[in-house]
Amino acid sequence: MTEPLDLFSTPDAPNSPGPIRDAEAAAPTEAPDLDTLRERAAGCTACELYEGTTGTVFGVGPATARMMFVGEQPGDQEDRALEPFVGPAGRLFDGALVEAGIAREDAYVTNAVKHFSFRRQGNRRIHQAPKVGHVRACRPWLDGELALVRPHVLVTLGATAGKALLGSSFRITAERGEPRPWEGTTLIPTIHPSAILRADPDRGQDADEMRAGFVADLRRAAELLR
């Protein structure tokens, strides 16, 4: 897969998480199957996010999936379960898939970043947006998943996933819901379901409207498979 070079900063850039370990050596992009790739990813130490987490949260779904979803990163519940989209945003995601006529068990679901990025607040672990260096460190794993699944339709969920695959110029508010060719497949960017959960009426955000738009984007993606 082609990496948008304008997305990633050098390891000593201000928004880098620190020295990036040898991601290419730790995460070979070629593997015979998803199980092998998952086993290799389990030991990933390509960035510091592996420290203090339960482990690598790899993608789930069949290797034959025609549709693939790429989110941002695992959250607290995903880190504990070692499975993507099982927390509150995952439950909203599941409901939206049902409305859009998409069977989750037929799709492949993963994240651009495979470890939970967080800050501690007392006994709680608070989500913290991953930095570009984290996306860069995890990119070989995502490339490996894309190469093995080879989806017909690829849906990015949120700005981080969109920028990971489309470059730093990607703007979700302007480009969401618009299909485009990408690396031999069709990519549709949309919002992350967690954005719906965080809807702020004071900023003119209506959760019901956001959810309806999210479902509409998913339906458009589903139509591309028919």
Secondary structure, 3 states (H helix, E strand, C coil): CCCCCCCCCCCCCCCCCCCCCCHHHHCCCCCCCHHHHHHHHCCCCCCHHHCCCCCCCCCECCCCCCEEEEECCCCHHHHHHCCCCCCHHHHHHHHHHHHHCCCHHHCEEEECCCCCCEEEECCEEEECCCCHHHHHHHHHHHHHHHHHHCCCEEEEECHHHHHHHHCCCCCHHHHCCCCEEECCEEEEEECCHHHHHCCCHHHCCCHHHHHHHHHHHHHHHHHCCC
